[in-house]
């Protein structure tokens, strides 16, 4: 095709002065914009993946909490929930707030009484407990969040006290119930969960709260689609005969998911605008190139070249510059994205300088490449480049051979 041939010849010819600098700057701008967008989207995808794999494997997808009286005959209620559409598993729990006391120091905790034999059906917290299995949790043994233990200087095997609010007390000033327990394991997940979680066997809490073996305060459900948890919770909950509060992870962690989606949108818009600025720099470089190539254009016109061919020649030239920047930028972005977790650990290490340590649910910078993101980025960039090339290419077709060659 003549347009492609001419575009290639013009690209191979040397530009001089400011036109050459501007042409290279526009290509480099596209390159950097594309690479930054791919890396940013990969990090956001990584956080979203870790949210689902790590955080949502530990926090409750759905809970049905008794507001007043405990839930009786929890076995039959669990069977009812298991039969509902979208429910993968259901287990009993007792959830209370309390304090961990050791050598005069106190630390608040969310105390969770669980059925040790079935809890792994709804939670992956056992994966973050080293050298101990939740199934081996005996009565009056506790697994604590690592940061709770660290703040109280607790070690495996130490005995300490759990202070649990007495809901049945007539006065709010009544002394809390005390339970002497032994630390047998630590939850090391990273983030707020390590600062609040305390796991204990169901029968231990039933005993201290004066509940019967068939009584619990909560039913926990794991759903097939975490992003449909609320709808599944409402649908399944209608089949329970008890008065319960329906809670899903959207109430406790939903803001984090919404923040990730909001950041994705903001990053995409901002970086696309950066790419747009770089792409429209092509207008300046192309206008100067058309001016430099006026004599060549005039000669082509006198030889009978059609305006459409000249238009296509310079349109291909602009898109070619953007395509070069896009391809190199994509390759650079992919390489950085694939190695980003390792680069982050190398730069910050695993010490206190890590900005993610104890703040989020991961202590490394996750990254996940989705090839559709790369395809969309390339597509948008090339469309912007094509739009930016229309005006200079149209100007090239307006070259008057008589004026150009006559002045020569």
Helices and strands as residue ranges (DSSP letters): H 2-12, H 17-50, I 51-55, H 56-58, E 62-65, H 74-82, E 87-102, E 105-114, G 119-121, G 125-128, G 134-136, E 141-145, H 146-152, E 159-164, E 177-187, G 192-195, E 197-201, H 202-208, E 218-223, G 226-228, H 229-237, E 245-248, H 249-292, H 294-302, H 307-348, H 371-397, H 401-407
